[in-house]
Structures are given as structure tokens and as C-alpha cells.
């Protein structure tokens, strides 16, 4: 069949699909967006212009011989879909048998889809997308797709260059601008951005329709595939009996979808999607938390306290008992309690409740039940790592009225003030003794994905972390780790490197000793000025490096920006992670600018520029979506003066990450977080020191928006 004939057949097929839709409409709801074989929202092999709900995180595994796809998809913004995946190619080996055994080849890739137009009565939803944007480029493709709902049908049609449009139905119109768009260069498999091949090569037509059946759980799909599978990567061309694919998605429940299909005319497809919405996640019932303390019992007509009672409050009161209650019930480890007129100020560190408003509410209940009525304002001066961060003041009557349902949340918000810690004259009522020691056991886990040695290499370790305090803002901390199990003995491929091996010796660090000392350092912090903080540290800073350094951060309260600088001199540790060292040393450091964008949606960017561990110079850009409940989804990329050739596979350092409060998952309140990060490769270029503490994270409560976004927790 000639290219012209194929093009006519494609147009005729889409016309027949549209005609069948227009004759079958009835009053059923439109089909909900579901995952394609490639994880992103789509039909089977092809994408649509639809997006998942904001905040969704989904994992989709699918198989169509010879490809098995494992996809993680994030929806950080309503108009932005991001995905990363591994494709296992069953009939290709990853490497020589001595290295990879019988492991199938694993291709790594990143996708991005951006919505350009929202659907209206006459206008379809329109999106542009990039498949395999930041991976090897073996499956790279660029596309423009439109989707329109009509009753129970959702029809899509699109144009693509690259893999999705490999059928090549017509010549690329961009050749009228430059002849180089006529052909698409072959993927080099380096992990770059594939920019040389973008929008090049013939254009393929694709499209199809999703149908929502009367059975709410079942959705049917019909698709015209834009790929003829005659130009598969690695010369792995496949037979296609028909360009039409059919399939079904069945929702077992809101979190689990099953997928079946018949593709290329003679192959079965199987898939499953596990999904959740992190933006809508909330804490599980805290059955192990103590109940909030009751408010003070008040008579029907309030009677003012006498001056004699006031003196009792300030002179004879059991402040030690109040401090103990504040820690046990409100999670506030008290450093001091003071008074300024009718305001009581508690200085301490919140160690239990993730949402600051929840700790403030519980503090208010305790103080209200304990104090006389001449105290009309409660203030908590929140400290972190030994330095004051922010003062939050709440009017006592407003809090009581809200808890007793006499006023609403917006009214209460008008009686709360947040300010930088103030150096004001106060009457000190209580000073808590310094707790000299903290410590506890934990379980450590780390992994490497997608290497030629094995798809998942991991270590499970038992750890003990402790801190000995010389002062509130000066302490010695360390971690002892014992390897419980790891399979890093399979890790035989260190990869060639033209740079100093600052990270690619990880296999030797993981396997040299079972009992290790990953960290042992002295740290000091200080508030240098009203909005300026400093930190110094020295010792065994991480598993691979020891040395000394410092950081300064300027972060004004109620501002969306902050600037900081950190500088370090470090020496590479020996593989046993004890007290011996290797010859390599480097001075490294960065200047950073942080900015938070958006009113309804917060997007935090961090741009850091400086010198990296391999003595390369460059910059790192990290962008993350911060949801109201504390979940973050983000991505980062680092580019330095190291060439792509010298960097090696991957061309530059990049990755994505998700951070979720553990508070969602446990029956007891906690400030800990679960962090998932995906970095496709361990390379030496763009590598930074992994520090235990950072000032921007330490001062996170200088973000009043997070406090007020979760103000409803003040009565929990």
C-alpha cells in the first residue's frame, strides 16, 4: 500500500469512528480518564488530551509482547502530567551473560504532557506531549492530540512524529521551514533530552474513542494506532495484522483498575493500575494519640479574676507540670515560659504534630484550663534545631469560642497573628532543664533501580541514631547501621567514568562492611538576625564524605523568596565507612535562590549554582508542587560544565521525587515523612554533598500559608 493510500485509509477510519459516535449518543455520563498501556491518561497505545485529577499518583504495569511496561505517573498540576517508566524488552538481553545473566533489557524514560486548551461546548480539549523525553530516546515521540466528549463517548484524534506516528501517513509540514525535519535521526540511547530529533520525521495519524457502558465500572476502547511497528528500536520490528486495537478498563474500586486489550490484530494486552490522590489524602484516625485536653469550666456569667489570683499564676503556679502536659498532649517540648502583660509566651519545639495549627490548638486548650482569665493571648515561639523560627499568637477568647462552636474558622483566623521571633522584655516564669540525650532505633532502606546487574538492588539495615546536646543549638549526632540484608553482591557494573569517582563507587560502599558509621558530626545553629540563620558542622557528614562546612540563609517571614549559601571542604571516606579516608578531597558549595509561585497552587522552585563533588561547575533547578496537606511532587535537573560524553550515560543528572507525611499512614501523630526519589543512574557529574540538616527545611514554618491552609486541624 502506498503512503497516499495509507493516509486515505487513516482518514476514512477516523471518519467512520466519528460517524459511529454521532449515531449512538444517549444520556450516559462521559467516560472517566483512564490509563493507557504507557501509564499516562489515554486509550491503549495512544494518548488522549485528558488529564487525571490534580494530585493523582498512579502505577500502571502492562504487557504486550515483547514489551512489559512499568509506569509511575504524577499529576502535580491540573494541566501537567509527568511520568517515568521502565520498559522490559523480553527478546533482548541487558548485557553480557557474565554481567546481567538472563535479565531482559530495561529502557528508562520520562514523559511530559501539557494541556493547551480546556474543553468547551464547541472547542475540544487540546494537549501537546513528549514521550521518552529524558530517557534513552528509543521510544521517543512528540504529539498533538484533541479530545471531545459526546454523551457516553470521548473521541480523540492526534498527530505524532516519532514512535507514536511511525506509520508516517504524510510528510512533515515543517520541512517547508527546514529540510532537516524530513528525516528523524536514530536514537543514540544516551539519556539526553533527545532535542535533536524532536518533531522530525514523517507524521502519523492516531485516534480513537472510549465508551462508558451502562455498567459504571466498565469502559470500552477502540483505537487506531499510529505506529506500524516496522521501525522498532534495536531492530526489534513486530508484525501488525491490523492497525485497530480494542480494549476494556474495569474499575475494581477507586484505587484499582484492570485493563485488557487485543492489539496489532493478534496480541493480547494485560494491565493493572494502582492509583491514589495524594492531594486529597488526610490523616487516618489517631487512636494512639491522647485526647485533647478539655477547656476551662466557665460559669454562665464570667467573673473577673482578682489581682491576688494573678500573682498566684505568676509566682506559685506549677509551671513544670504545665510544661510536661504541653509535651505529652500538645507535642511541644518546652524550653521556657514567659509573660508580657496579658500574653503568655511558650518557647519550645513541636516534635509530634505535623500541622502547626494542631499543636497550637492543643497548647491553647492546656493553657486555658490551667490559667486565670487575666491571660488573654497565648503565643508559641516555635524553635527548630535550637533556634527560634516564628511566633504564633492566638486570642484566647477567639479560640474558646471556636472550640465551643460559637464562631467559625474564618473569624478565628482573624484573631491569629504570626511574626518573627521578637527580642522583647518578658518576665521569665519557667526555664526547662536541657535534655542531654535523644536516641532511637529505626529501619533503613535504600535501592537502585534498572541497572544491568539487576532490576532492583536494595539494602535493608537496622539503624540507631542518637544526639548528645552540649547546648540547645549545639549537638553531636550520629548513626550506626548494621546491614540486615542486601543484594548488592549482584552489583558488578561500576560504569566507565571520565570524572573522579565521587558516587559510582557505591557498590563498594554498600558491600565492604556490615557494621558502618554513616554519620557522626557536630552541628551548631544560630539566629544571626531577625530573618537570617546560620549553621556550621564538621565530622563524618555522610557515608562517602567527611569534612566541615557552613550555611547561611536569609528568609523573611511572609515573603515568597529566600536566599542562601553553603560552603564545604570534604574528603572522601574509605569504603568501610569507619574512620579511614581515601586521597580525594574537594571544596564544594552552592548559592541558592528559593521562590514560591502561585496563590491557589504553590509551586516551589530552588535554583542552586556552584561547584559539585567532581569539581565540576554548574546549576541545579528543582521544581515541586506543594499541596495544602503537605504532600510534594517534584523534579530536578543538574547541568554542569562536564560534556555529555564525559558525563556518560544519561548526559546530565536528573530525577523526580514524591514526599508524603507519615502522618497519613500511622495511628499516632508524627512529623516524619516518607520520601520516594527516582534517579535513573548513579553518575559522578552534578553530584552534591548529602547533608543531614538544611536551613531552608529547618525554617519551613516561616510559611504562614501552610499554617492557615490547615487551620481546621486546630481543634483535633
N, C-alpha and C positions, 0 to 999 in steps of 0.2 A: 504494500500500500504506500502511495506517495505521501510526502509531508502534507500536500494540499488536501488529499483525500482524508488523511487522519484529522486534519484541522476541521474539515467539514463534518466528519463523524462526531468530533468532540462537541461542536456547536449544536448539532442535531440532538445529541444525547442530553445536553443541558436544556434544550428547548422542550424535549419530551418530559424531563423531570418537572419543569415549570408548569407545563400543561397538566400533568397528573396532579400536581398540588392544587391548582386553581379549581379543578373539578371535584375535589374531595374535602373541601373545608367544612368543618362543623364546629360546634361551640365548646370544644375541649380546650383545656389550658395548653399553653405553649410548652414544648419540651424544655426541661432544665438543662443547663450546660453540663456536659459530662466529659470524661477524659477520653482522649484518643489513644491509639497504641503507643504514641510517643509521650504520653503523660499530660501534655497541655490540653486545654479545652479544644475539642474538635470532633470529627466523625470517627474514622478508623485510621487510615494512613495520613489523612489531610487535616489541617487546622480549620477552624472557623474564626469569625471575628468576635465570638463570645468570650466572656471572662467569668471566672469563678467569683464568689463573694469575697469582698475585701477581708484580708486576714486569713484566708484559707491556706492550709498546708496539706498536701496530698502526696501519697506514694503510690505509684502505679507500676505493676510488673506485667509484662505481656510477652507472648511468644508467637512468632510467625516464622517458621523455618526459613533460613538458618539463624534467625536473629532472636535473641532474648533481650528485652529492654527493661532496665530498672531506672525509674524516673522519680525524682523529687521535684515537686512544683510548688512555688510560692506565689502568693498574690498580695504583695505588700501595699499596693495602691489599687483603686478601682480600675484604673486604665493601664496597669502594668502587670504582666505575667512573666515570671522568671523560672527557669528550670535547669537542672543539671541531671546528667544521666550517665549510665554505663550501658553499652551495647555489647553483649557477648555474642561472638560470631562462631557458631558451632563447628564449622568446617575449616577453621583457620586456627593454628596454634599461636600462642602469645610469643613464644621464643623457642630456642633450642631445648631439647628434652632435659639436658643437664640442669637448666635453669628453671623452666616452667613446667616440666613434666607433661601432663596431658591437659593443662589448663587452656581453655579457649582464649582467643584474642579478646581483649577488653578495650573498647574505644570509649574515650571520655569526651563529653561535650556539654556546652552551655547554650540555652535558648533564651530569647527575649521576644515578647510580643507586646506591642503598644497600640492601644485603641486611639484612632484618629477622630472618629465621629460616633456619637451615640445614636441609636435608632430613634426615629420619629415616625409620624404617620406615613410619610412618603419616603423618607430617607433611610436606607439600611445602615446597620452598624458596620463600621469600616475599621480595619486594623492592618498594620504592617508588622511583619515578623521576620526573625532571623533564626534559623535552625543551625546548630553546631557552630555558633558564633565564636566561641572561645575555646574550642577543643582542637582535635586533630584536623578537622575540616573534611573528613571522609564522607560525611553525610550533610555537608553544608548546603544551605538553601536560603533564598530570600523570597518573600511572597507578599502580595496584597490581596486581601480577602474581604468580601462583603457578606453580611448575613441579614436575612429579613424574616420576621415571624408572620405567619398567616394561619390563624387558628391553631390547630394542634401540630402544625408543621413549622420547621425552622430550616429555610433553604439558604445555602451558601454557595458562592462561586468565587474563584480566585485565579490569579496568575502567579506563576513562580519561575524563578531561574534556579538552576542547581538541582539538587536531588529531588525535590518535590515535583519539579517540572521537567524531569529528564526525558519525557517523551518528545519535547521540543515541537509543539504544534505550529509555531510560527517564529519568524526571525525577530530577534531582539530589536525593538524600535530605537534603542539607544545607539545603535550603530550609525544612525544619522548624525550623531554628535562625534563619535569616535569609533573607528573600525575595531578597536581592541575589544569592544563589547560583543563582537561576533562570536568569539570562542571563549570558553571558560578554562582557565589553567587547571591542571591536575593538582589535587590536594597533596601537600607535602608532608602532612602528618606531624607538624612541629608544635601544634598547640597555640599558634598565634591567633590574631583576630580574623584571619582569612580575608583581610580587606582587599587584597589583590584580585580576588575572584568575585567580589560582591557585584550582583546584578549583571554578571556577564554570562554569555551563552544563550542558546535558544530559550524561548518562553513556552512553558507548558500550561495548559488549562486544567483546572481541577474544580470539583464542587460536589454537591450532594444535598441530601435532605435528612433531617431527623424527624421522626414522627412519634408523638406522645400517644400511646394507646389508651383506651378507656381504663385499663388497669394501671393505676398511678405508678406502680413500681417498675413498669416495663416501658422501654423506649427502643424503637427500631430505627435502623440507619441504612441508607443507600448512598453509595459514594462512587463518583467517577475519579479514578486515580490518575494523577498527572505524571506518574513515573511508569515507564515500560520495563524497568529492571534490566535493560540491556547495557547499562553503563554503571554497574555496581562497583563500589570501591574494592580494591585488592583483586580486581579481575574476577569477582565472585558473582558473575551475571546469573540471573534467575529467569526461569520460564514463566511467562504470564499468558494464561489461556484467555483471560478476559480482563478488561480494564475496570470492570464494575466489582465493587466489594459490597457485601451486605453483612449486617451485624445487629446485635442487640445488647443493650445495657440494662441490667436488673439491679435495682436498689434493694439490697437485703435490709438495710436501715439507712439512717442518715450518714453513717460513717463507713459503710462497706458497699461497694458496687462490684458486680461481676460482669464481665464482658465476654461475648462470644462472637465469632465472625467467620466468614468464608471469603477469602481473599485470593486474588490472582486467578480466580476461576477454579482452583483445585486445592487450596490450602486452608486448613483450619487455623483460627486465631483464638487464643485463650488469654484472659487478662483479669486482674483484680486491682481495685483502687481502695486504699485506706485513706480516709480524709477526716480532717477536723478543722474547726475555725478557731484559731488562736486569739483573734481579736475579741471574740465573744466568750472566751473562756473565763471562768470565775472559780474562786476557791471552793474546794469541797468542804463539807461540814467539819468544823474544828472540834471534834468530840473530845480531844485530849487537851484543849485549852481550858484554863479556868474561866468561869463565867465572869462577865463584867461586874464590878462592884456596884451595889445599889447607891442611889443618890441619898443625900441627907433627907431625913424625915422632917417635913416642914408643917407647922400648924396652918390652919386655914388662913389666918391673918398673921403675916410675918411680923416679928418683933425684933427691933434692932438690938444687937449685942452691946453690952456695956463696955466702957473703956477698960474695966478690970479684966473682962474676958479677952480683950485684945492683948493685954500684957501676958495672959496665960498662954496665948497662941505663940507669942514670940519668945517667951522665956522658959516655960516649963513643959512645952509640948514634946512628945516622944518623936522627934524627927527621924531617929534611927528606924523606928517601926514603920513610919511612912515611907522611908527610902526602901525598906525591904518589901513593902506592899507594891511600890511602884515597879520594882524589878520583877516580882513574882507574877503580878497581874497585868501590868502595862508594858512589860518588856524593857523598861528603862533602867539601865544601870546608872545609878545616881552618883555624880561627883560632888555636887554641892547644892544646897538650897538657900536662897536668899530672899530678901524682901525690899521692895522700894514702894513706900506708901501703901496703897491698897492692892499692889500687884505682888504676887508670889512667883519667883523665878526658880525653876528646877533645871540644873545643868546636868546632862548625862548623855549616854549613848544608847540609842534604840537597838536592841540586839535580837528582837523576836519578830516584830510585826513589819511586814514588807511595805504596807501602805502607811505613810506617816500619819495620816488623819486618824487611823485606828488607834495608834499609840497615844495621840493627843487626847482622843475621846476617853480612853480608859484612864489616862492620867487625871483628866478633869473630874471623872466620877470619884476617884480615890480622894482627891483634894477637897471636892465638895463635901464628901461625907465626913472629912476629918476637921475642916477648918471652920472658924466662925465667919459670920456674914460680912464682916468688915473687909475681907479679901474679895475684891470684885473682878479681878483679872488673874488668869493663870497663864504663865509663859513657860515654854520649854525651850531651853537653849540646847539645840541638838549638837553633840560633838561626834566626831568621827576620827579614829586613829589619833586621839588625844588633842584635837584642836576643834574649836567651835566653828560650826558651819552656818547655822541660821537660827534665828529666834522666831518662834511661832507663838503668838499671843491670842487668847480667846476670852471673850467676855463671859464671866461665869453665868450670869442670868440667861444669856442667849443660849448657852449650851444646855442648861437645865430645861429651858422652855422647849428646845428641840427634842430632847430625850423624852419629855413628858407630852409630846405631840401637840404643843401649844403654838408652834410656829413651823415654817417649812425650811427646807435646806438652803434655798436662796437667801432667805432672811438671815440664817445663821452665818452664811458666807460673808455677809456684810459686817459681821462682828468678829472677824478673824483678821489679824494683821501678821505679815511676815516681814522681817527686817534683818539686816546684817547684825551679827553679834556686836553688842554695844559695850564700850568700856565706861560704865556709869557707876556712880556711887550707890552701893547697896549694903544693906545690913545682912551679914552672913549669919544664917541660923544653924547651918549644919555643913560639915565637911566630911565626906566619906573617906575612910582609910583606903589607901592604894592596894588593889589586889595584885599581888606579885606574880601570879602564875595562872595560865589558862592552857588547857590541852585536851585532846580527844582523838579517838581512833576513827578511821574512815576507810572507805574502799576507793582505790584509784583505778581509772580505766583510760587507756589510750589506744588508738588504732591507726593503721594506714590502709587505705583502700585502693584497689585497682592496679597494684604493681604486678610485674611479670612473675614474681616469686609465688604469689598467691593473692587471690582477690581481697581477702580480709586478713591482715596481720594485726594482732592485738595483744595487749598485756592487761591482766588483772592483778592488782597489787593491794596488799594491806598497808595502810599508812598511819603514822602517828605524827600529829602536828602539835607543837607547843609554842607558847610565847612566855618569856620572862620579862617583866616590866621593871625597868630602872626608874622610870617616871611615866606619867600618863602618856607623854609624847615621845618616849624613848624606850625601845624594847629590843630584845633578842628573840628571833623566831627561827624555827627550823622544822624540817620534815624528815622523818626516817621512813624508808619504803622497803618492803620485802615482796619480791616477786612471787605471787601465788601461782600464776600460770601465764605463759605466753607462747606464741608460735613463731616468734621472730627467728628461730633457727632456720626457717624456710627463706629468710631474707638473705639472699646471696648477691643481689644486684645493687651495687653501690652507685652505678651510673657514672659514666665519664664526666669529669668536670675540669674546665679550664680556669676555675677560680679556686681560691683557698677553700678547703673543705670545712666550711663553718656549720653546715647542717647535714650533709649527705653521709656523715659517719654515724647516723642514728642507729644502724644495726649494731654497731659495736658498743654503743652506749646502752642499748637495751639488753645485750646478752653477756656483757663482761662479768657482772656480779649480780647475785640475787638480792643482797642487802646493800642498799645505797643510801646516800645522803643528798637528795636532790637540792636541798636549800638549807642554808644556815647563814643568817645575816642580821646585822644590827641596823635598825631604822630609826630615824628621828624626823619629827614633823614640827611645823610651827606656822602660826598665822603671822605673816610678815607685815601686813597692813589690813585695812578694813576688807578689801576684796582680793588680797594676794596671799598665796600659800606656798610654802616651801617644804621640800623633803630631801633628806640625804640618806644614803645607805651604803653598806660595804659588807663583803663576805662572799659566800657561795650563792650567787644570785639566781642560778638555775642549774639544770642538770648538766649543761655543757660549758657554762662560763662562770667565772668568779671575778670580782673586782670591786670597784667603787663608783659611785655616781650621785647625781642630784637632779632635782626637778623644781621648777618654779612655775606657778600658774596664776594668771590674773583672770578672775571670773566674777564680774559684778552681778549682784543679785538683781533679778527681774530683767536681765538682759539675755538676748538670744545667742550671744557670742562669748568666746573665751579664747585666750592665747596662752601658750605655754612653751617651755623649752626644757629639754633634758639632755644631759651630757654624761658619758660614762667612759671609763677605761676598764677593759676586761681582758682576761687571759683565759685561754681555752683549758678546760679541765681534762683530766685523764679519763679513760673510758670506764674506770671502776667507780666513778662519782664519789670519790673519797677526798683526800687532801693533797693529791699529787696533780701536776699540771703538764701540759704539752707546751711546745715552744711558741705557739701562735698567740699574739696579742694585738689589740686594736683599740683605737679611740673611736667611739661611735656616739651619735646623738642626733636629735631632731628638734626643729622648731615646728609647732603645731598651731593650726587655727581651727577652731570649732564653731559651727554655726547651726542653729536650729531654724528650719524653714516651716512656713505654713501656720495657719490659725486652727482650722478644723482638723488637720492632719499634720503631725510632727515628723519631719524628715531631718535627721541629724547628719551633717557632713563633717568629716575630720580630714584636713589636708596637712600632711606632715612631710617636711623636706629635710634632708640631711645625709649623714654618712651611715652606711649599713655595715654589718659584721664582716662582709667580704671586702671591705674598704671601697665599695662602690658608692657613688653619689646619685641621689635621685629623690623621688617623692612617692608617697602612698596616699591614695584617695579612698576613704571608706565612706559609704553612704548607707544609712539604716533608717528604716521606718520604725518609729517608737509609738506603739499603741497605748491607749489610755490605761490599760490594765497592766502595763509594764513589759509586755512581750515586745521583742525587737526582731526584725528581719533585716539582714544587711548583706552587703557585698563589698569587696575591696579589690584594688589592683595596685601593684607597685611597678614602676618603671624606673630603671637606673641607667647609668652610662655604660652598662655592660651590653654588648651586642647580643642579638638573638642567638647567634652562633655560639658565642662564649657562654651564654646562659644555659643552653642545651634545650632539651625537650620541654616545651611549654612556653618558651620565648620570654616570658615575664611572669612574676608571681601574682597569683590571683586566687580568690576563693569566695565562698558565701558562708553565712552563719545565721543561726537562729538561737535566741536566748529566751528562756521561759522561766518565770518564777516557780520554784519548787512549791511555793505556797498553794498552787493549783492542785498539786498531786498528793499532798500529805494531810493527815488528820490533825496535825499540830502546826501552828503558825511558824514560819521560818523566813529568814531573809536570804537564804541560799538560792542560787539559780542553777538551772540545767542549761548547759551551753553545748550546742552542736555546731561544729565548724567543718567545712569541707574544703580541703586544699588538694587539687588534683595530683601534685607532685611535691616531693621534697627536693628543693634545689638550693644552691648556695647564693645565688643573686637575690638581692632585695630582702635578705634575712635580717630580722630585728631581734634585739635582746628581749627575752621573755621575763618581764619584771613582775614581782609579786604584788606590788602596790602601784597605783597611779592616781594622781591628784584629780583628774577630771572625774573619774569614777567615785573617788572619795567625796567630792563636793556635789554629787548628783542631787542632793536635797536642796540645792540652791535653785531648783526648778519649781517655782510655785505652781505652774500649770499641772504638774503631776499630783501635787497635794490636792488641788481643787477638783481635778478630774475624778478623783476617788474620794471625795468628801463624804459620800454616803456611807463609807466604812467607819465613820466617827462614832457610830452607835453599835458597832459589832463587838 
